[in-house]
């Protein structure tokens, strides 16, 4: 029987009026509840969020000319050419609880070469937890990728398939234009003391301890920002006895940015002092400046100069010679854990591989170039670099070579991008002898990569 039939039947009895009042009251309550609850439901903010992404980066490279090992230099030179395909896979799982101000991140990673014997390299790239307070304070602990300023000193170096991450405790405050981070690390090979004690060697990071303080301030209503960095690194050197000790080196400096409407100006200065792991004094510095003019979203021009100090009395050996020189002080600047590929030429001759005798003559890098986006999702870039040592060499010229770099990228779809690049360097005798590079004066390198980065799952509850 329908509700209408029920009401009609009851109307014929003595309780008809009471039933009608009951139905009217129930209808009012239902409508009132609906009207009252609707805006609350619409404004309800989900407390928990879970996001799962997958990243697949596949890259093929062709190199003709380049660095060969010292042992090969003294023998008959092998074919100085190589072709290979490398690949990286990452699962990126992020959880956020807004009411508890809790964030978790877990990123397992596999990387290897196509056809490589075995299973390549599998590791945990990131795995950390972060607790925050409403006042802007936070604590983040675990393995994490660090990125500060332009990533010259500390960055994830994402171009490298392995990347860079650190096992650290990060404490900080962010709010009202101020950012302060304190990063603390203490590394060990294993939890046992049966061998080695507290001596640390051949670990995931070269440092035993790290203490880093970073401060950044953005000026209100003015496009200027300033960062200050102070890093204290404890490095362990020696193999036995009293030589097994921690020596500390300091790196400190500033990074400044000015971003008016049509441009960007960047400048930095850093200095290194203290002692390196074997006890030698350090006194090195670097400075950089870069300007970019971007009148429209479609094209831009940029130019800049990097100067990284070098060791004095640098010996340049001939093939088969050691070229040893007695140094009393390390004066070659090392940009420690930065994304080096971004700054000193994409062929990565500098601050990726070492010089022939372990010391560094420094680097001068003058560059200019630009980018253009002729159509949506397609971008072309071109740059020129002049490379020279910072130290005046005794027997050869300071000029290392001239580099031309071309790059193109095309966004195939929302989660997929195709990129390609080609670099050509005309090297000098200095480059050949300092880096044991190709002796024909020409170095060529090309690459093609596909990056697929979809979001697989998102949930809020």
C-alpha angles and dihedrals in degrees: 000000000000124000089250091056091047093053092047092051094048090047088068090061133070092260096059096108094049092050092050090052090049093053092047091051093048091049090051092050093049093049092043092050091049093050092046097047100042099076091044092055091046092053096042111124117212110241100203128051129185122186127182122189133175124210124196118181118181120180134178120199136192120193128184113181124002145115121347126184124267092244091055091049092064093050133052107305115250124219104296095213134094140177125191145147121229129189139193129195125191135178110205114198118180127180125188130186108190100191093048092039089229126147129181130186131187124181119175113189138197124188134170149128123278107259094016116155112247125009102306118232124321122184144141106265095184135008117156146139127216128200117192137186128215090242091066100262119129143171122207121185135181138042109337142162110243124210125180130175111318091346093246094129103019122020143130093252088218093181088073112079091226096045124194125276132162136215100230149137110236120195122182157140128233124182147101094025094309127111123181123177129180113193120194128184137174116181131198135170097229142346093250124090096201093104130023098002108213093339110125124204139150093013132146089275129031094230128082095202134010130192114181129176118190126181127182131182130187115202110234115250092357127091097237130112133178132194131190123197131192119180129180114191124191109207123187121216138169131061107237147000120004092350090075098092141123119250123190132224127184131214120187137162149112141269121203131191133188116185114184121175099281104023153032128225121192132182135172141179127187135174133199124208139156125060133313120231095276094051102261117141117251126215113161138136144182138197133189139181131187135177128191127189115199112173093169138013090253103063143014142178127214140179136175151151133231124195121187116179121240140208116275124237090027112189117218107202126207118231110293094021127106097214093204119179126185108245123190096183137031108233100162109107117229118199088210112202104003133127092264095178090071097061120028104047127297093254087074098220091143128064092357101069123031131241121256098267101030097255125100131230089202126235143262113198119183114179144166135176145119149219136238133193106201094175135012114290094007119103132175125196132187130181140174124208130194109202126197138152120259092219120072107241123223102224109016140041122278093231113103100181151282123275131198117193128191125185137174132185131186127188103223093187140330095294103027132070131180119206135179135180143180129195128189125189129187101205129198133221087266091059091047095052099037097047100024086240133162113308096215093074095239126102122180130184131173134177142182122195139180120200120193116184113167127168104239101185138008125179135174125188 
